[in-house]
Amino acid sequence: MAPFRGAAYVFRARLWHFLLVPLLLNVALAGGSAYLAGRFWRAEMGDRIGGSTVWGTLGLVATTMLGTVILFIILQPLLGAIFNDLLAERVERRITGEELKQPFFASLGRALVHGLLKLILYALALVVGLALGAVTAGLGSVAGGVLGAIFFAYDGFDFPLSRRGASFGAKWRYLALHPAQTIGYGLGTSVFYFLIPLALIVAPPFTAVGATLVFLETEDRKRGKENEKNEGRVKKGED
């Protein structure tokens, strides 16, 4: 439920002004993605839809929509990251009262490198999904869904982890050490993106806030457990 909690928090905190620029950017990106995907698939399927058959037209629409979603999901974190990060940072500051910032140029360089590495992983995952889909459609769909959910989780938790200077490997290690959280967040974000009409446009800021809320709660629980252990050691020492 993290993405939905993120949307609810933005409503309650009245942080609407942080959504204006990302919303306009996402509208432009979605339109551009739809245009590129439509041109690509029209060229690929030109002969099959030349007769304007109903099935050919439906196939073009379906593949264009799928291509639009894939392009948007890949490009949006790169184009909208700075705006989503500003919103997530404001939320964290409201909750913790602390302001975590990394040196600007070091943070920018790290973000560019991590973004490039992530695109490489996206490309590999897409190849794996297509390969499995060629062998068996069911297995390819399942693998694509799982990989998509994992990448959604990476994109979400990237914001609080980057503010703490985490390396690319440390970010993936965090996801691996919290498997239930990673899977749950990834599935919730997938539902948010694909099952709610037009959510593609407004989802990225809400999912960033949702991941920040979950991250802070996890850290609070971790600190609570550490305090309990420390208190237990102190009591044993006194005994």
C-alpha positions in Angstrom: 0.0 0.0 0.0 3.0 2.3 0.1 2.2 4.2 -3.2 -1.3 4.8 -2.0 0.0 6.0 1.4 2.3 8.3 -0.5 -0.6 9.9 -2.3 -2.6 10.2 0.9 0.4 11.9 2.7 0.7 14.4 -0.1 -3.0 15.2 0.2 -2.8 15.6 4.0 0.4 17.7 4.0 -0.9 19.9 1.1 2.3 19.5 -0.9 0.6 20.1 -4.2 3.1 22.7 -5.4 5.7 20.0 -5.7 3.5 18.1 -8.2 3.0 20.8 -10.8 6.3 20.5 -12.7 6.5 16.7 -12.5 2.9 16.5 -13.7 3.6 18.7 -16.8 6.8 16.8 -17.4 5.1 13.4 -17.2 2.3 14.5 -19.6 4.9 15.6 -22.1 6.9 12.4 -21.6 3.8 10.2 -21.9 2.8 12.0 -25.1 6.3 11.7 -26.6 6.6 8.0 -25.6 3.2 7.3 -27.2 4.3 9.1 -30.4 7.6 7.2 -30.6 6.0 3.8 -29.8 3.2 4.4 -32.3 5.7 5.3 -35.1 7.8 2.3 -34.4 5.0 -0.2 -34.3 3.2 1.3 -37.3 6.4 0.8 -39.3 6.8 -2.8 -37.9 3.2 -3.8 -38.5 2.6 -1.7 -41.6 1.8 -4.6 -43.9 -0.5 -6.3 -41.4 -2.6 -3.2 -40.8 -2.5 -2.0 -44.4 -6.0 -3.4 -44.9 -7.3 -1.5 -41.8 -8.6 -4.7 -40.3 -10.1 -4.5 -36.8 -7.6 -7.0 -35.4 -4.7 -5.2 -37.0 -5.8 -1.9 -35.5 -6.4 -3.4 -32.1 -2.9 -5.0 -32.2 -1.4 -1.6 -33.1 -3.2 0.1 -30.3 -2.2 -2.6 -27.7 1.5 -2.7 -28.8 1.6 1.2 -28.8 0.2 1.3 -25.3 2.7 -1.3 -24.0 5.6 0.5 -25.7 4.4 3.8 -24.2 4.4 2.3 -20.7 7.8 0.7 -21.1 9.4 3.9 -22.5 7.8 6.0 -19.8 8.9 3.7 -17.0 12.5 3.7 -18.3 12.9 7.4 -19.0 10.8 9.0 -16.2 13.2 8.3 -13.4 16.0 10.0 -15.4 13.9 13.1 -16.3 11.8 13.5 -13.2 14.2 12.3 -10.5 15.2 15.8 -9.3 11.6 16.8 -8.8 10.5 13.6 -7.1 13.6 13.8 -4.9 12.7 17.3 -3.7 9.3 16.1 -2.7 10.6 13.0 -0.9 13.2 15.1 0.8 10.6 17.6 2.1 8.5 14.7 3.4 11.5 13.2 5.2 12.4 16.6 6.7 8.8 17.0 8.0 8.8 13.5 9.7 12.4 13.4 11.1 13.1 17.1 11.5 16.5 16.4 9.9 17.9 17.5 6.5 20.1 15.1 4.7 22.0 16.4 1.7 24.9 15.1 -0.3 27.5 17.4 -1.9 25.8 18.6 -5.2 28.4 17.5 -7.7 29.2 14.2 -6.0 25.5 13.5 -5.8 24.9 14.5 -9.5 27.8 12.3 -10.7 26.6 9.3 -8.6 23.1 9.7 -9.9 24.3 9.8 -13.5 26.5 6.7 -13.0 23.7 4.8 -11.2 21.2 5.8 -13.8 23.4 4.4 -16.6 24.0 1.2 -14.7 20.3 0.9 -14.1 19.5 1.3 -17.8 22.0 -1.5 -18.6 20.1 -3.7 -16.1 16.8 -2.7 -17.7 18.1 -3.6 -21.1 19.3 -7.0 -19.8 16.0 -7.7 -18.0 14.1 -6.8 -21.2 16.2 -9.2 -23.2 15.6 -11.9 -20.6 11.9 -11.3 -20.6 11.7 -11.4 -24.4 13.8 -14.5 -24.6 11.6 -16.3 -22.0 8.5 -15.0 -23.8 9.7 -16.5 -27.1 10.1 -19.9 -25.4 6.8 -19.8 -23.4 4.5 -16.8 -23.1 3.4 -17.6 -19.5 7.0 -17.8 -18.2 8.0 -14.6 -20.0 5.1 -12.7 -18.6 5.8 -13.9 -15.0 9.5 -13.1 -15.3 8.7 -9.7 -16.8 6.3 -8.9 -14.0 8.8 -9.9 -11.3 11.6 -8.0 -12.8 9.4 -4.9 -13.3 8.3 -5.0 -9.6 12.0 -5.2 -8.5 13.0 -2.3 -10.6 10.0 -0.3 -9.3 11.3 -1.0 -5.8 14.8 0.2 -6.8 13.4 3.4 -8.3 11.4 4.1 -5.1 14.0 3.4 -2.4 16.7 5.0 -4.5 15.6 8.4 -3.1 16.2 7.8 0.6 19.2 5.7 0.0 20.9 8.3 -2.3 20.4 10.9 0.4 22.5 8.7 2.6 25.3 8.3 0.0 24.6 4.6 -0.7 26.6 3.0 -3.5 24.9 1.2 -6.4 25.6 -2.1 -4.8 24.5 -1.0 -1.4 21.1 0.0 -2.8 20.5 -3.5 -4.3 21.9 -5.0 -1.0 19.3 -3.1 0.9 16.5 -4.5 -1.3 17.9 -8.0 -0.9 18.0 -7.7 2.9 14.4 -6.6 3.0 12.7 -9.1 0.6 9.2 -8.8 1.8 9.3 -5.0 1.7 10.8 -5.0 -1.8 8.3 -7.5 -3.2 5.3 -5.8 -1.5 6.4 -2.3 -2.6 7.1 -3.5 -6.2 3.7 -5.3 -6.5 1.8 -2.3 -5.0 3.6 0.1 -7.4 2.8 -2.2 -10.3 -0.9 -2.1 -9.4 -0.8 1.7 -9.0 0.8 2.0 -12.5 -1.1 -0.5 -14.5 -4.6 -0.9 -13.0 -5.5 2.7 -12.2 -6.5 4.8 -15.3 -4.0 7.6 -16.0 -2.0 6.8 -12.9 1.0 6.7 -15.1 1.1 10.5 -15.1 0.8 11.1 -11.4 2.3 7.9 -9.9 6.1 8.7 -9.8 5.9 11.5 -7.1 3.5 9.4 -5.0 5.6 6.2 -5.2 8.7 8.2 -4.2 6.9 9.5 -1.1 5.5 6.1 -0.3 9.0 4.5 -0.4 10.4 7.3 1.8 7.6 6.6 4.4 8.4 2.8 4.4 12.1 3.4 4.6 11.8 5.7 7.6 9.5 3.2 9.4 11.9 0.4 8.7 14.8 2.4 10.1 12.7 3.2 13.2 12.0 -0.4 13.8 15.6 -1.3 13.4 16.7 1.4 15.9 14.1 0.1 18.3 15.4 -3.4 18.1 19.0 -2.2 18.6 17.9 -0.2 21.7 16.2 -3.3 23.1 19.4 -5.3 22.6 21.5 -2.6 24.2 19.2 -2.4 27.2 19.3 -6.2 27.5 23.1 -6.1 27.5 23.1 -3.4 30.1 20.8 -5.4 32.3 22.9 -8.5 32.0 26.0 -6.5 32.9 24.3 -5.2 36.0 23.2 -8.7 37.0 
